[in-house]
């Protein structure tokens, strides 16, 4: 399928391209992983005086074409936490591909809770590694193109220029 990601079911505001941010990159934090890889991923920290670096910090032994399951879980959980705590703009510029980044939170759904329910069926793609995920989401107000409650999506983890670093693209189908 290549780099085409069918981006149905996403909020239009979350899909705007070319966003820049004045937020800082996430700081690494240890995460207890049963995989034994020692991978770490942190939640974003925001300060207005520091230039942007929207690269989630990921270290450890990972597949060359995409993150292992434990790292994919940490990245998705980090994205949901950033969306809830920091808003859609910082979350999208930190974790998502440029074509899915939000430039304004005015029309974006406000996430109040987000939980990764399942991550399954890893598949190598031309772009990276794709997983089928189930999320449980709650919003304050209109959820936009998302659903309140269960949301199933395919998430492709695309390598960035930095070693062991990925950005995500969401889709509703293969």
C-alpha positions in Angstrom: 0.0 0.0 0.0 3.0 2.3 0.4 2.8 5.6 2.3 -0.9 6.1 1.6 -2.8 6.2 4.9 -6.5 6.4 4.7 -7.2 9.0 7.3 -10.9 8.5 7.7 -12.5 9.0 11.1 -10.0 11.7 12.2 -11.0 15.2 13.2 -10.3 17.7 10.4 -8.4 19.9 12.8 -6.2 17.0 13.8 -5.3 16.4 10.1 -4.0 19.8 9.2 -0.5 19.7 7.7 2.6 21.9 8.4 2.2 22.6 12.0 5.1 24.1 13.9 5.4 24.2 17.6 7.3 26.1 20.3 7.0 23.3 22.7 10.0 21.2 23.9 10.6 17.5 23.2 9.5 14.9 25.7 11.9 14.0 28.4 12.7 10.3 28.7 11.4 8.3 31.6 11.8 4.7 32.5 9.0 2.4 31.9 8.6 -1.1 33.4 8.6 -3.4 30.4 8.4 -7.1 30.5 10.3 -7.2 27.2 13.6 -6.6 28.9 14.6 -4.1 26.2 15.0 -1.2 28.6 13.1 1.1 26.2 12.1 4.5 27.5 9.5 7.0 26.3 8.6 10.2 28.1 5.6 12.5 28.2 6.1 15.9 26.6 7.2 18.8 28.7 6.2 22.3 27.6 8.2 25.5 28.0 7.7 28.5 25.7 11.3 29.5 25.6 12.8 26.4 24.2 12.6 25.5 20.4 10.6 22.6 19.2 11.9 19.1 18.8 8.8 16.9 18.2 10.6 13.6 18.5 9.4 11.1 21.1 12.5 9.8 22.9 12.8 6.0 22.4 15.8 3.9 23.2 16.5 0.2 23.4 16.6 -2.8 21.2 14.0 -2.3 18.5 13.2 -3.8 15.1 14.8 -1.9 12.3 11.5 -1.4 10.5 9.4 -0.3 13.4 8.9 -0.4 17.1 8.4 -3.6 19.0 5.0 -4.1 20.8 6.1 -2.7 24.1 7.5 0.5 22.5 4.4 0.9 20.3 2.3 0.7 23.5 4.4 3.3 25.2 4.2 5.7 22.2 0.4 5.3 21.9 0.0 5.8 25.6 2.3 8.8 25.5 0.3 10.3 22.6 -3.0 9.8 24.4 -1.6 11.4 27.6 -0.2 14.4 25.6 -3.5 14.8 23.8 -5.4 14.8 27.2 -2.9 16.9 29.2 -1.2 19.2 26.6 -3.9 19.4 23.9 -4.1 18.2 20.3 -1.5 20.6 18.9 1.5 19.5 21.1 0.4 15.8 20.9 0.1 15.8 17.2 3.4 17.7 16.5 5.2 15.4 18.9 3.8 12.0 17.8 2.1 12.2 14.4 3.3 12.5 10.8 3.2 16.0 9.3 0.0 15.3 7.3 -1.9 14.5 10.5 -0.7 17.4 12.7 -3.1 20.0 14.1 -2.3 23.7 14.0 -5.1 24.8 16.3 -7.0 23.3 19.2 -10.1 25.5 18.6 -12.0 22.9 16.5 -10.2 19.8 17.7 -11.9 17.3 20.1 -10.9 17.8 23.7 -9.8 14.4 25.0 -10.7 13.9 28.7 -9.6 10.2 29.0 -7.9 7.9 26.6 -6.9 4.3 27.1 -5.1 1.8 24.9 -7.3 -1.3 25.1 -5.5 -3.5 22.6 -2.6 -3.6 20.2 -2.5 -6.6 17.8 -1.6 -8.0 14.4 1.8 -6.3 13.8 2.5 -6.2 10.1 5.5 -4.9 8.2 4.7 -2.3 5.6 6.7 -0.3 3.0 6.6 2.6 5.5 7.3 0.9 8.8 5.2 -1.3 11.1 1.4 -1.3 11.4 -0.7 -2.4 14.4 -4.4 -2.7 14.8 -5.3 -0.8 17.9 -8.5 -0.4 20.0 -8.7 2.8 22.0 -11.3 3.8 24.6 -11.8 7.5 24.4 -14.0 10.1 26.2 -14.3 13.8 25.2 -15.5 17.0 26.6 -18.0 18.1 24.0 -18.2 17.0 20.4 -15.8 14.1 19.6 -15.5 15.2 16.0 -14.8 12.2 13.7 -13.8 10.1 16.7 -16.4 8.1 18.6 -17.0 8.3 22.3 -16.0 5.0 23.7 -14.4 2.3 21.5 -12.4 3.3 18.5 -10.5 0.9 16.3 -7.8 2.2 14.1 -4.7 1.0 12.2 -1.6 2.8 13.3 1.5 2.8 11.2 4.8 3.7 12.9 7.0 5.4 10.3 10.7 5.8 11.0 12.1 9.3 11.5 15.6 10.5 10.6 16.7 10.0 14.2 17.7 6.4 15.1 15.1 4.4 17.0 12.5 7.1 16.6 9.0 6.9 15.0 6.0 9.0 14.2 2.5 7.6 13.8 -0.2 7.8 11.2 -3.8 6.7 12.0 -6.1 5.1 9.6 -9.4 3.2 9.7 -8.6 0.5 7.2 -5.7 -1.2 5.5 
